[in-house]
Amino acid sequence: MQNDLFDAGDTPPASDPAQVAQHYRQQLNQYNHEYYVLDAPSVPDAEYDRVFKQLQALEKQYPHLATPDSPTLRVGGAALAAFKQIQHAVPMLSLNNGFEDADVEAFVRRAEEGLASEIGRTPDIDYVADLKFDGLAISLLYQDGLLIQAATRGDGSVGEDVTENIRTIRAIPLRLIGDNIPHILEVRGEVLMFKADFIKLNERQRRQELKEFANPRNAAAGSLRQLDAKITAQRHLRFFAYGLAQFVPSDAQTTLQTLQTHSDLLAWYSQIGIPVCKEQGRATSAQGLLDFYHSIEQKRDQLPYEIDGVVYKVNSFAQQQQLGFVSRAPRFAIAHKFPAQEQLTTVLDIEVQVGRTGAITPVARLAPVQVGGVIVTNATLHNEDEIRRKDVWIGDVVIVRRAGDVIPEVVASVPAQRPANAKRFEMPSNCPQCGSPIVKLEDEAIARCGAGWIKCSAQRKGGLWHFASRKAMNIDGLGEQLLDQLVDKNVITTAADLYKLGFMSLVTLERMAEKSANNVIAAIEASKKTTLARFIYALGIRHVGETTAKDLARSFGDIHAIIDASEEQLLAVNEVGPVVAKSIRQFFSDPLNREVVEQLLAAGVSWPQAEESGHNGLILSGKTVVLTGTLPTLSREQASALIEQAGGKVQSSVSKKTSMVLAGDEAGSKLVKAQELGVLIISEAELLAMLSDQAPQQN
C-alpha cells in the first residue's frame, strides 16, 4: 500500500493556494499517522501547531479550500441542540464475560466442539488476545476513504451521532491513507482517555471549580457526549480499533482476500492510518491465553491507559463465521475480566495523617473489603473539600477504588444507604503530631500543620531531605534512607544536628561502611561553604522556592535582616506577595526556627557577604531570560547560573516583559510565542559572547 504523503521537510508550492492547502493537509495527516499509529513522531508538537495554524489561516482567507477531511475540523464547530439517533447497519453486540480460568477453558472447549461438528474432527484453532479497554465503544463509517459518520453503541441497535465530536480526535483519521481503499468501511473500536490526560483534565476542572471525573472512562464518555464539540477538542481523547462491521469493495476491488484473520485486519488498519493497540497476543490453547492474561495483569498499572480485562477471539474469519452467534454475543469471542477495582464498603471512622510537607490528609478507616485482589482497610479522602464534595460521612456506605499500587481512594458515598447514626467529619484544629494549629490558606484545598518541619516530627524527614538536597545545601551521600535511620534512631532532630555528627554515629548504621561514613562527614563539612540563597531555600520555608530565595538574598544580603524584616519590607522584594511574606514572617516568628538558624551559623555555615548583592552594574542587570530547547554545550542549570551571575533573572514563561529568550535545538512553544511577541531571541554562542565582554555597566 502506497503512502502518498509529502515528506515533512517538503516546501509547498507557493503559487497555487489550493496546492499549498493540500500540502499542509497531507503534512498534518502524516504527523498524526506517525504519532498515533506508528508511535514514532518526526516533529515536535510545536511544528504540528505551526502547520495547523498556517492551514487554518489559508482556509480562512480562501473558504472554498476547506475540505471535509481538513484537520482544521478538529477544533469543533457550532454546538448541537441534541444528538441525532443512528440505526446501526450491523448491531454492536456485547461479549460474554469470563472471570475464572475455568471460564476460559470452557470457551476454548466450546470453540473446538463447535468447529469439530462442522469438519468431523478436533480442529487446529489459532486464537488472538487483545486488551479490553475501559472506554466507550464507537463505530466509524468511511465512504471512499472519507469519514462520514460516527456513532456510539447505544442499545446495540441504535446509537447517537457523535460525528462532529469524533472529528476533533486527532488519533482518528479523517481520510484513510493509500490507494486500495474500499467504497464502504465501518470500523469498530474504543474511544478512551489516557491516564496522564485524565490527571491533567481533573487538575483543570479543580482550578475552574468544576466537577471532577471519577475515572478515565467517565471522562472519555462525558467528553465525547458534549453537545459543544469545541469542549471535546480540548479533552485529548484517543482511539484504538478492534473490529470490522462493514466492508464494501470499490469498483477496482473484488474482495480483500488477504484479510483472512483478525490479525490481518489489525495490520491492514495500521497501514491505512487507523490506530490499533500494539499489546496483542497469539495462542493455540487455553493455557496460552491465560499466560497472556497474567502477563498483561502484571504490567496493567504501567500501561498509559485503563483496561479491565483481555478479549480472546478465534483468529480465522472463516472459523468465526462457522461458530456464529448465540443470543446477542458471538461464540467466537469472550472477555476475560480482571478482578473488580471498585467495591462497596462502610466507613468505620475518619482520621487525619500528617505528611512530610505538613499536609493534613483525612483517611477513611474501612470495613475490610477485597478490591482488585487485595484486602483494603484504609482509603485516602485527599482533603476536607473532597469529603464535602463527595458527601462522605462516618458510617456511610461508599464506593472504594484501587488501581494497582496506587493508594485506594473513596470515589463516592451512597447516600441512599446512609444509616441514621452517621456523623459528619470535622477537621481537627490542631496537628495530632505536635499540637500546633492547623492552617488552611484561602487559595489552597489542603490544610497543613503550621509549625513547619523543624518543630513537627511528622515533617522532619521530609524537611531534612530537602535541606540536604542538591539545590539546597548539597550534602552528597546524605540520602533518604540514611536520613530515615538518623531520625528513627533519634540521632538528629534538626538540621543543626547534622553538623554535630561524628564518625561513630554514622558507621554503626545499616549499610554504612567506614569509607561511606567518612564521605558523608566530608560532604557535610564541604556544605558549610554555600550561598545565602541556597541557605534560605534549604530552610524549607513554605512558598519560598529557589527564585524567591535568590530575590531575598539580593534584596537583603544578610540572613538576620530577613529574620527581622516586617511584612511590608518583604513585600518590597520582587515577586514576593502577601502569601509569601506572611509565610516568611510566620516561620521566623517561631523561636525554635530562629534558634536552629543560629546553631547552623555557629556550626560554621557561611557565604561570601558580597556575593548575593550588587548586581546592578552587571550586563544582564534587570533583564529576564527564558530558556527553551537543548543547548549545544551548556545544561539548563549551567546556563541559568551564568545568567544569574551576570545579574539576570531566569523565568519559566514568555511574556511581553521578557527581555530575551535563549533558544537551543528542538525549541518548542516558548520560541513560537517569543517570535509572536517580538522578544529578542539569542543562541548559546551569542550569550557566551555577551558574557565574555562583561564589563560593569555604568547607570
Buried (B, 14 or more C-beta within 10 A) or exposed (E): EEBEBBEBEEEBEEEEBEEBBBBBBBBBBBBBBBBBBEEEBEBBEBBBEEBBEBBBEBBEEEEEBBBEBBBBBBBBEEEBEEBEEBEBEEBBBBBBEBBEBEBBBBBBEBBBEBBEEEEEEEBEBBBBBBBBBBBBBBBBBBBEBBBEBBBBBBEEEBBBBBBBBBBBBBBBBBBBBBEBBBBBBBBBBBBBBBBEBBEBBBEEBBEEEEEBBBBBBBBBBBBBBBBBBBBBBBBBBBBBBBBBBBBEBBEEEEEBEEBEBBBBBBEBBBBBBBBBBEBBBBBEEBEBBBBBBEBBBEEBEEBEBBBBBBBBBBBBBEBBEBBEEEEEBBBBBBBBBBBBBBBEBBBEEBBBBBBBBBBBBBBBBBEEBEBBEEEBEEBBBBBBBBBEBBBBBBBBBBBBBBBEEEEBBBBBBEEEEBEEEBEEBEBEEEBBBBEBEBBBBEEEEBBBBBBBBBBBBBBBBBBBBBBBBEEBBBBBBBEEEBBEBBBEEEBBBBBBBBBEBEEEBBBEBEEBEEEBBBBBBEBBEEBBEBBBBBBBBBBBBBBBEBBBBBBBBBBBBEBEEBBEBEEEBBBEBEEBEEBBBBBBBBBBEBEEBBEBBEBBBEBEBBBEEEBBBEBEEBBBBEBBBBBBBBBEEBEBEEBBEBBBBBBBBBBEEBEEEBBBBBBBEEBBBBBBBBEEEEBEBBBBEEBBEBBEEBEEEEE
